[in-house]
Amino acid sequence: MAMQSSETHPALSRTDGIASASGDVLVLVGRILLGWLFLASGWGKFMNVAGTTAYFTGLQLPSPEIWTWVAVIIELVLGVTLILGIATRYAALAAFVFVLVATVIAHRYWTYPAAQQGAQYANMLKNLAIMGGALLAFVTGAGRVSLDTWIAKR
């Protein structure tokens, strides 16, 4: 199934030209922002392994120490691959799945005490937005300013 045209109604079409003219840069910026989130989160877990392990213990994950290191490695790798634009579509799908699993495990806001539900609901919504960004990265790919494109040209 082919994607539909991204052009808008003529009355709203001024943004079409901006999007077309700056698409390469905007895909790069979007990819960097998405990747930075994973890189920063992974680095934060790496710098606070004990805290992350305690959090995972509180979630009653089996072998929380192992899952802490799994999360650190996945997040750091996803961050680097998205920022550099290498294996971007694979990274985007992996990011979608990773965030989906993390959301199901850690952000079931209705299971938290009332005082924490608002923050956990916000985290769940943030994760839904990240999953949307990952799907967009999957569809658009890395863009022209990426290692994917550089490797393909060699």
C-alpha positions as CSV (number, residue, x, y, z in Angstrom):
1,M,0.0,0.0,0.0
2,A,1.5,3.3,-1.1
3,M,1.6,6.4,1.2
4,Q,-0.8,9.1,0.3
5,S,0.4,12.5,-0.9
6,S,1.7,14.7,1.9
7,E,0.4,17.9,0.2
8,T,-2.2,19.8,2.0
9,H,-5.2,21.9,0.9
10,P,-4.1,24.9,-1.2
11,A,-5.1,27.3,1.5
12,L,-2.7,25.6,3.9
13,S,0.0,24.8,1.4
14,R,2.7,27.3,2.5
15,T,4.1,24.7,4.8
16,D,4.5,22.2,2.0
17,G,7.3,24.2,0.5
18,I,9.0,24.7,3.8
19,A,8.8,20.9,4.5
20,S,10.1,20.1,1.0
21,A,13.0,22.6,1.1
22,S,14.1,21.6,4.6
23,G,13.1,18.0,4.8
24,D,16.6,16.6,4.9
25,V,17.6,18.8,7.8
26,L,14.3,18.2,9.7
27,V,14.6,14.5,9.4
28,L,18.2,14.7,10.8
29,V,17.0,16.9,13.6
30,G,14.1,14.6,14.4
31,R,16.3,11.6,14.3
32,I,18.9,13.3,16.6
33,L,16.2,14.3,19.1
34,L,14.7,10.9,19.2
35,G,18.1,9.3,19.5
36,W,19.2,11.7,22.2
37,L,16.3,10.7,24.4
38,F,17.5,7.0,24.3
39,L,21.1,8.0,24.7
40,A,20.4,10.2,27.7
41,S,18.1,7.6,29.3
42,G,20.6,4.9,28.8
43,W,23.4,7.0,30.2
44,G,21.3,8.0,33.2
45,K,20.7,4.3,33.9
46,F,24.4,3.6,33.5
47,M,25.4,6.3,35.9
48,N,22.8,5.0,38.5
49,V,22.8,1.2,38.1
50,A,21.8,0.8,41.8
51,G,18.8,3.1,41.5
52,T,17.7,1.5,38.2
53,T,18.0,-1.9,39.7
54,A,16.0,-0.8,42.8
55,Y,13.3,0.6,40.5
56,F,13.2,-2.7,38.6
57,T,13.1,-4.6,41.8
58,G,10.1,-2.5,42.9
59,L,8.4,-3.4,39.6
60,Q,9.0,-7.1,40.6
61,L,11.0,-7.9,37.5
62,P,12.9,-11.1,37.7
63,S,16.7,-10.7,37.8
64,P,16.5,-6.9,38.0
65,E,20.3,-6.5,37.8
66,I,20.3,-8.3,34.4
67,W,17.4,-6.2,33.1
68,T,19.1,-3.0,34.2
69,W,22.1,-3.8,32.0
70,V,19.9,-5.0,29.1
71,A,18.0,-1.6,29.3
72,V,21.3,0.3,29.5
73,I,22.8,-1.4,26.4
74,I,19.6,-1.3,24.4
75,E,19.0,2.4,25.1
76,L,22.7,3.4,24.4
77,V,22.7,1.4,21.1
78,L,19.4,2.8,20.0
79,G,20.5,6.3,20.8
80,V,23.7,6.0,18.8
81,T,22.1,4.3,15.8
82,L,19.3,6.8,15.5
83,I,21.6,9.8,15.9
84,L,24.1,8.5,13.4
85,G,21.4,7.2,11.1
86,I,22.7,3.7,10.8
87,A,20.4,0.8,10.5
88,T,17.7,3.4,11.1
89,R,14.6,1.4,10.2
90,Y,15.8,-1.5,12.3
91,A,16.6,0.8,15.2
92,A,13.2,2.5,14.8
93,L,11.3,-0.8,15.0
94,A,13.4,-1.8,18.0
95,A,12.7,1.5,19.7
96,F,9.0,1.0,19.1
97,V,9.1,-2.5,20.6
98,F,11.4,-1.5,23.5
99,V,9.2,1.5,24.5
100,L,6.0,-0.5,24.2
101,V,7.4,-3.2,26.5
102,A,8.8,-0.5,28.9
103,T,5.4,1.2,29.0
104,V,3.5,-2.1,29.7
105,I,6.0,-3.0,32.5
106,A,6.7,0.4,34.1
107,H,4.0,2.9,33.3
108,R,0.7,1.2,34.2
109,Y,-0.3,4.4,35.9
110,W,-3.6,2.9,37.4
111,T,-1.5,0.5,39.5
112,Y,0.4,3.3,41.3
113,P,-0.7,5.2,44.4
114,A,-3.0,8.1,43.7
115,A,-0.2,10.6,44.3
116,Q,2.0,9.0,41.6
117,Q,-0.7,8.4,39.0
118,G,-0.4,11.8,37.3
119,A,3.3,11.5,36.7
120,Q,3.0,7.9,35.5
121,Y,0.2,8.9,33.2
122,A,2.4,11.6,31.8
123,N,5.2,9.0,31.3
124,M,2.8,6.7,29.5
125,L,1.7,9.5,27.2
126,K,5.3,10.5,26.5
127,N,6.0,6.9,25.6
128,L,3.1,6.8,23.2
129,A,4.6,9.9,21.5
130,I,8.0,8.3,21.4
131,M,6.4,5.2,19.7
132,G,4.8,7.6,17.2
133,G,8.2,9.1,16.5
134,A,9.7,5.7,16.1
135,L,7.1,4.7,13.5
136,L,7.7,8.0,11.6
137,A,11.5,7.2,11.6
138,F,10.7,3.7,10.4
139,V,8.6,5.1,7.5
140,T,10.9,8.0,6.5
141,G,14.2,6.1,7.1
142,A,17.4,7.9,8.0
143,G,17.2,10.6,5.4
144,R,20.0,11.9,3.2
145,V,22.2,13.1,6.0
146,S,23.0,9.7,7.6
147,L,25.4,6.9,7.6
148,D,22.7,4.7,6.0
149,T,22.8,7.0,2.9
150,W,26.6,7.3,3.0
151,I,27.0,3.5,3.1
152,A,24.4,3.0,0.3
153,K,26.3,5.3,-2.0
154,R,29.6,3.4,-1.6
